[in-house]
Amino acid sequence: MPNSDHQATKAEAQSTELNKLPVPGQEDTEFSAEEAAEAFQENQSSSSKSQDQ
């Protein structure tokens, strides 16, 4: 059965951005409490260093 002009091939369909599977964690905006605590501690230590100058 020949492929009609208005129908995408399998390769075209699989390479279309909307048909790709999502990559785990790529758009993950959540973070753990440990990560938040580390960032907070780093921010506190950098701000106290700038006040000492």
MARLUM-245151 format. One line per field, with one value per residue: residue number from 1; residue in three letters; x, y, z of N, C-alpha, C in turn. Coordinates in pm, 1 decimal, always signed. Example, Ala and Ser with C-alpha at 12.3 -4.5 7.8 and 13.67 -1.06 7.14 Angstrom:
<recs>
k = c(1|2)
r = c(ALA|SER)
n.c1 = c(+1319.0|+1285.0)
n.c2 = c(-569.0|-225.0)
n.c3 = c(+780.0|+708.0)
ca.c1 = c(+1230.0|+1367.0)
ca.c2 = c(-450.0|-106.0)
ca.c3 = c(+780.0|+714.0)
c.c1 = c(+1320.0|+1290.0)
c.c2 = c(-330.0|+3.0)
c.c3 = c(+780.0|+787.0)
</recs>
This chain:
<recs>
k = c(1|2|3|4|5|6|7|8|9|10|11|12|13|14|15|16|17|18|19|20|21|22|23|24|25|26|27|28|29|30|31|32|33|34|35|36|37|38|39|40|41|42|43|44|45|46|47|48|49|50|51|52|53)
r = c(MET|PRO|ASN|SER|ASP|HIS|GLN|ALA|THR|LYS|ALA|GLU|ALA|GLN|SER|THR|GLU|LEU|ASN|LYS|LEU|PRO|VAL|PRO|GLY|GLN|GLU|ASP|THR|GLU|PHE|SER|ALA|GLU|GLU|ALA|ALA|GLU|ALA|PHE|GLN|GLU|ASN|GLN|SER|SER|SER|SER|LYS|SER|GLN|ASP|GLN)
n.c1 = c(+83.5|+85.9|+223.7|+23.9|+21.1|-51.9|+1.3|+210.7|+532.6|+648.8|+894.5|+896.2|+679.7|+772.0|+986.4|+875.5|+833.8|+616.9|+546.5|+741.9|+871.9|+858.3|+1149.1|+1262.0|+1263.9|+1349.9|+1195.8|+1155.8|+1050.4|+1033.0|+1193.3|+1391.8|+1366.9|+1617.0|+1779.1|+1685.0|+1760.1|+2039.2|+2087.7|+1993.6|+2173.7|+2413.0|+2358.0|+2330.4|+2591.2|+2739.6|+2630.6|+2700.7|+2974.9|+3006.7|+2920.8|+3120.5|+3328.3)
n.c2 = c(-118.0|+204.4|+507.6|+783.7|+1131.3|+1314.2|+1198.9|+1136.9|+979.8|+697.4|+754.9|+1035.1|+1094.1|+994.3|+1160.7|+1403.8|+1681.6|+1695.7|+1431.3|+1304.2|+1121.3|+1236.0|+1353.0|+1223.4|+1435.7|+1657.9|+1891.1|+1936.5|+2108.6|+2090.9|+2060.4|+1907.1|+1920.7|+1908.7|+2007.1|+2268.2|+2358.3|+2342.8|+2534.1|+2760.7|+2776.8|+2817.8|+3065.2|+3221.9|+3206.7|+3330.4|+3586.3|+3675.0|+3685.3|+3895.6|+4106.2|+4125.0|+4250.1)
n.c3 = c(+0.0|-103.9|+36.4|+108.8|+4.2|+204.7|+447.8|+720.7|+742.8|+935.7|+1055.2|+1041.8|+1210.1|+1455.1|+1504.5|+1546.5|+1759.7|+1943.9|+1969.2|+2107.8|+2386.4|+2723.5|+2895.6|+3195.6|+3475.2|+3334.2|+3317.2|+3581.3|+3850.0|+4115.7|+4437.6|+4692.6|+5053.8|+5163.5|+4957.2|+4949.2|+5203.4|+5183.0|+4981.7|+5112.4|+5327.9|+5188.5|+5074.4|+5302.9|+5407.9|+5207.2|+5208.9|+5461.7|+5439.4|+5259.3|+5413.9|+5599.6|+5472.8)
ca.c1 = c(+0.0|+171.4|+197.2|-37.2|+97.6|-89.3|+24.8|+351.0|+595.3|+672.7|+1011.3|+854.3|+593.2|+850.8|+1079.1|+799.9|+855.3|+501.2|+533.1|+854.6|+846.1|+924.3|+1269.6|+1236.2|+1338.9|+1392.7|+1121.8|+1122.9|+1070.5|+1029.1|+1320.8|+1375.4|+1395.4|+1762.9|+1833.2|+1648.3|+1842.7|+2174.8|+2088.5|+1976.4|+2299.5|+2511.4|+2320.5|+2361.5|+2735.9|+2790.6|+2588.5|+2777.1|+3109.1|+3002.9|+2903.4|+3246.9|+3426.8)
ca.c2 = c(+0.0|+324.3|+613.4|+899.5|+1255.0|+1388.6|+1117.4|+1136.5|+848.7|+658.7|+829.9|+1174.2|+1100.1|+971.0|+1270.2|+1525.0|+1721.7|+1663.5|+1287.0|+1248.7|+1092.4|+1333.7|+1309.2|+1237.5|+1538.6|+1768.3|+2011.1|+1917.8|+2233.3|+2062.6|+2026.0|+1849.9|+2008.6|+1910.6|+2100.7|+2403.5|+2392.0|+2367.3|+2662.5|+2864.4|+2788.0|+2879.7|+3205.1|+3286.7|+3218.7|+3428.4|+3720.4|+3715.1|+3720.7|+4027.5|+4204.9|+4135.2|+4327.8)
ca.c3 = c(+0.0|-109.8|+133.6|+44.9|+22.5|+324.6|+565.9|+760.7|+756.8|+1074.9|+1101.6|+1062.6|+1328.0|+1575.4|+1527.3|+1576.8|+1899.3|+2027.4|+1983.9|+2182.3|+2527.1|+2810.3|+2965.4|+3339.3|+3545.4|+3249.0|+3354.6|+3721.5|+3924.2|+4258.9|+4496.9|+4824.9|+5167.7|+5180.5|+4858.3|+4992.0|+5319.3|+5134.5|+4912.0|+5213.2|+5401.4|+5098.9|+5060.8|+5430.7|+5423.6|+5111.3|+5249.0|+5579.5|+5392.4|+5196.5|+5518.9|+5672.1|+5397.1)
c.c1 = c(+88.5|+126.7|+137.6|+38.7|+68.3|-64.5|+174.6|+403.6|+616.4|+789.4|+976.1|+768.7|+673.2|+946.6|+1009.3|+809.4|+739.4|+484.6|+648.1|+814.7|+918.1|+1047.0|+1245.5|+1325.6|+1379.3|+1323.8|+1077.9|+1153.1|+1066.7|+1169.3|+1296.7|+1406.0|+1546.2|+1827.3|+1803.3|+1735.6|+1986.1|+2184.6|+2076.3|+2106.3|+2407.1|+2483.8|+2354.8|+2512.0|+2793.3|+2749.3|+2664.7|+2920.6|+3110.5|+2983.7|+3032.6|+3346.5|+3424.5)
c.c2 = c(+125.0|+429.9|+734.2|+1026.9|+1327.0|+1311.6|+1112.2|+993.5|+819.2|+738.1|+976.1|+1188.6|+1083.5|+1085.6|+1402.6|+1555.2|+1681.1|+1514.5|+1224.1|+1225.2|+1196.2|+1273.2|+1328.5|+1344.2|+1658.1|+1898.3|+2003.1|+2045.5|+2211.7|+2031.7|+1981.5|+1952.6|+2018.3|+2008.5|+2244.7|+2448.0|+2422.3|+2503.3|+2776.9|+2886.8|+2854.1|+3028.6|+3281.5|+3307.5|+3321.1|+3569.9|+3765.8|+3750.4|+3859.8|+4136.9|+4225.9|+4225.6|+4472.5)
c.c3 = c(+0.0|-10.5|+62.2|+83.2|+154.2|+454.8|+596.2|+768.3|+904.9|+1133.5|+1129.5|+1187.7|+1456.4|+1605.3|+1555.4|+1725.6|+1990.6|+2050.9|+2061.5|+2327.6|+2613.2|+2878.8|+3114.8|+3402.3|+3462.8|+3288.2|+3500.5|+3798.1|+4074.7|+4309.8|+4640.3|+4933.0|+5190.7|+5083.7|+4897.4|+5109.0|+5276.7|+5065.3|+5010.7|+5291.0|+5315.4|+5083.7|+5188.9|+5446.3|+5326.3|+5150.7|+5372.7|+5541.9|+5332.3|+5301.5|+5596.6|+5601.4|+5431.3)
</recs>
